[in-house]
Amino acid sequence: MAASRLPGWLTRFSDQHPGTVTDAVGNALRLQAPDGATARITAWPTEPPDQVEAMRDWARGPHALSLILVRRGGWTVGAARGDELTAHRTGRRYVQSRTAAGGWSQQRFARRRGNQADALVLHVAEAAAALLPERPDGVVLGGDRALATAVLDELPTRTGQRALPELPRRELYDLPDPRLVVLRTALARARSAQIRIDDPTRG
């Protein structure tokens, strides 16, 4: 759900389920109603605020973002301020798939694949460093978890910003092959809340 709609949704849920109790459970917001209806809301990995109107900013997340989406076949990186994508780059770079072959040939294949993956990480890190906001407030990672995390870990060596891997992050590893349209989808999802509802009153 878009961040701008979250306060209104919370108000409607409470109106439809009188007596709803709202509390933070870790980085999630939990709603429990006497009629058995529940909802769990997640957004950025920070504790949800107490005030309904402040939920919009929590779901929207940090203002200046670096986005890194990478898979074996391609990548896209971007910089965003608010809801606007301010810069982006997209490319293709091949990394071989795994093989079931055994013996010496498999070892040689694994080394080649490892070298290709390392080259991909370095290439994407270089592209991301060139687009990184001067002072990013958060990071969005997507695609292949190991590759995207490796790119993020490589960025401090290219930018001097040692705290980059420690920034708040949204992880969207269910995204398809990285392209510009997918990058825009990632930004929209990063600026939204995820809601899981269990409402027996609508059964």
C-alpha positions in Angstrom: 0.0 0.0 0.0 1.3 3.5 -0.9 2.6 5.4 2.1 0.1 8.2 1.5 -2.8 5.9 2.0 -1.7 4.2 5.1 -3.0 6.6 7.8 -6.5 6.5 6.2 -6.4 2.7 6.0 -5.5 2.5 9.7 -8.4 4.8 10.6 -10.9 2.7 8.5 -9.6 -0.6 10.0 -10.2 0.8 13.5 -13.6 2.1 12.6 -14.7 -1.2 11.1 -13.3 -3.1 14.1 -14.1 -1.1 17.3 -11.7 -1.7 20.2 -8.7 -2.4 17.9 -5.4 -2.3 19.8 -2.3 -1.2 17.9 1.3 -2.0 19.1 4.8 -2.3 17.7 6.3 -5.8 17.5 9.9 -5.3 16.5 9.9 -3.4 13.2 6.2 -4.3 12.5 2.9 -2.8 13.5 0.3 -5.2 14.8 -3.4 -4.5 15.0 -5.7 -6.8 17.0 -9.4 -6.4 17.3 -11.8 -8.0 19.8 -13.7 -9.6 16.9 -10.6 -11.6 15.9 -9.5 -9.5 13.0 -5.7 -8.9 12.9 -3.3 -7.0 10.6 0.4 -6.9 10.5 2.1 -4.0 8.7 5.8 -3.8 7.7 7.8 -1.1 6.0 11.3 0.1 6.8 13.3 -1.7 9.5 12.7 0.9 12.2 10.2 0.9 15.0 6.8 2.2 13.9 5.7 5.5 15.4 2.8 5.9 17.9 0.8 8.4 15.9 -1.3 7.4 12.9 -0.3 10.5 10.9 3.3 9.7 11.4 2.8 6.3 9.8 3.0 7.9 6.3 6.7 8.9 6.9 7.6 5.5 8.3 6.2 3.7 5.3 7.8 6.2 2.9 11.2 5.6 4.4 14.4 7.6 4.0 14.4 10.5 1.5 17.6 9.8 -0.4 17.9 6.2 -1.6 20.4 4.1 -3.5 18.8 1.2 -5.4 20.7 -1.9 -6.4 19.1 -4.7 -8.3 21.3 -7.5 -9.7 21.0 -11.0 -11.1 23.3 -13.3 -13.0 22.1 -11.9 -16.3 21.9 -8.2 -15.7 21.7 -5.3 -13.3 20.2 -1.9 -12.8 21.1 0.7 -10.2 19.6 4.1 -9.4 19.4 7.0 -7.1 16.1 8.5 -5.8 15.0 11.5 -3.8 11.5 11.1 -2.5 9.3 9.3 -5.1 11.5 10.5 -8.0 14.2 8.4 -9.7 16.9 11.0 -10.3 19.5 8.8 -12.0 19.8 5.2 -13.2 22.0 2.8 -15.2 21.2 -0.6 -16.5 23.3 -3.3 -18.1 23.8 -6.9 -18.9 26.7 -9.1 -17.7 26.7 -12.9 -18.0 27.4 -15.3 -15.2 27.1 -19.0 -16.0 24.5 -21.2 -14.3 25.4 -24.0 -12.0 26.3 -27.4 -13.5 25.8 -31.0 -12.3 29.1 -32.2 -13.9 31.7 -33.6 -11.5 35.4 -33.9 -11.2 38.1 -31.6 -12.5 35.8 -30.0 -15.1 33.3 -29.0 -12.4 36.0 -27.4 -10.4 37.2 -25.4 -13.4 33.6 -24.4 -14.1 33.1 -23.3 -10.5 36.2 -21.1 -10.7 35.1 -19.5 -13.9 31.6 -18.9 -12.5 33.1 -17.4 -9.4 35.3 -15.1 -11.4 32.4 -14.0 -13.5 30.3 -13.3 -10.3 33.2 -11.3 -8.8 33.5 -9.3 -12.0 29.8 -8.6 -12.0 29.9 -7.4 -8.4 32.8 -5.0 -9.1 31.2 -3.7 -12.3 27.8 -3.0 -10.6 29.5 -1.5 -7.6 31.4 0.9 -9.9 28.1 1.9 -11.6 26.3 2.3 -8.3 29.1 4.4 -6.8 28.8 6.9 -9.7 25.1 7.4 -9.0 25.1 7.3 -5.2 23.5 10.3 -3.6 26.0 12.5 -1.7 24.5 11.3 1.6 22.2 8.4 1.0 19.7 7.7 3.9 18.8 4.2 2.9 19.3 1.4 0.4 17.0 -0.8 -1.6 18.4 -4.2 -2.6 16.8 -6.7 -5.1 17.4 -9.6 -7.4 20.0 -12.1 -6.2 20.5 -11.7 -2.4 24.2 -12.7 -2.4 25.1 -10.6 -5.4 23.2 -7.5 -4.2 24.7 -7.8 -0.7 28.2 -8.2 -2.2 27.7 -5.0 -4.3 26.6 -3.1 -1.2 29.6 -4.4 0.8 32.0 -3.3 -2.0 30.6 0.3 -2.2 32.6 1.7 0.7 35.9 0.9 -1.0 34.8 3.0 -3.9 33.1 5.9 -2.2 34.8 6.2 1.2 31.3 6.1 2.9 32.0 3.3 5.4 28.5 3.3 6.9 26.8 2.3 3.6 26.2 -1.4 4.6 24.7 -0.2 7.9 22.0 2.0 6.4 18.3 1.1 6.7 17.4 -1.1 3.8 14.4 -2.6 2.0 15.1 -6.1 0.5 12.9 -7.0 -2.6 14.4 -10.3 -3.8 11.2 -11.4 -5.5 11.7 -8.9 -8.3 12.1 -10.1 -11.9 15.2 -9.5 -14.1 16.5 -6.0 -13.5 15.4 -3.4 -16.0 14.4 0.2 -15.8 10.7 -0.6 -15.4 11.6 -3.0 -12.5 13.8 -0.3 -10.9 10.7 2.0 -10.9 8.7 -0.8 -9.4 11.3 -1.3 -6.7 11.2 2.4 -5.8 7.4 2.4 -5.5 7.5 -0.7 -3.3 10.2 0.8 -1.2 7.9 3.8 -0.5 5.0 1.6 0.6 3.8 -0.6 3.4 3.1 -4.3 3.3 -0.1 -5.4 5.0 -1.2 -8.9 5.9 -4.8 -9.2 7.1 -6.6 -12.0 8.9 -10.3 -11.1 9.2 -12.6 -13.9 10.2 -15.5 -11.5 10.1 -15.3 -11.5 6.3 -15.3 -15.3 6.0 
